[in-house]
């Protein structure tokens, strides 16, 4: 039971960490909370399901690229101009939540089914101490961790990553030294939405995607990101893994009806003790 709960929790946390990383990338760089990120990711998941008859790799590429482009242009033509005109967090909340309803409505209007499952190739069974785990679930966890490592590598060793760091730390100085901050913001937003789409792919493959899954994944992503330290990538991953295990063990020992009670009770407790999250954040919502 202990091993099963731990493995299940880590896998669930790994999947949830992808939208969390999307939130961390967008908010950490732009300072703008995009509450539509979950519904955009699920919109991409439905696109992948729709084109699945073509080819698995092609359909995934189409969905992820479309989500990247959506995130890029939402930031470029809407959120950044509003920010430059002095828009506050309340205005961004209203705008991005409205965008979320737009993409939820598009899913309802365009796709013939409100509930789908994405059938990705399976990779056999892995036996861990007599507990059998589907190989695909382990791949999902490995992918989430690898994504974090890749983002950290980009941040530390690439020109774009250094521009990302500089922009998030001091916007005015970044502009003075010639960094195209609007481009950095747009790419960060596109990357965040692409990560949300990848999270929706895994969620749809392991469970199901519905028209409401975007709100569930997006809200959970923000909650976990806040617990980890909003905008802190490492904190987001650690928080996601912890929350995944909390959901797993509370479901095993108390039943599914108690998962939300335990989860959000712990969230409240953590934020009382550490208002800026587990690893802290220079920003706050």
Buried (B, 14 or more C-beta within 10 A) or exposed (E): EEEBBBBBBBBBBBBBBBBBBBBBBBBBBBBBBBBBBBBBBBBBBBBBBBBBEEEBEEBBEBBBBBBBEBBBEBBBEBBBEBBEEEBEEEBBBEBBBEBBEEBBEBBEEEBEEEEBEBEBEEEEEBEEEEEEBBEBBBBBBEBBBEBBEEBEEBBEEEEEBBBBBBBBEEBEEBBEEEBEBBBBBBBBBBBBBBBBBBBBBBBBBBEEBBBBBBBBBBEBBBBBBBBBBBBBBBBBBBBBBBBBBBBBBBBBEEEEEEBEEBBEEBBEEBBEEEEBBBBEBEBEE
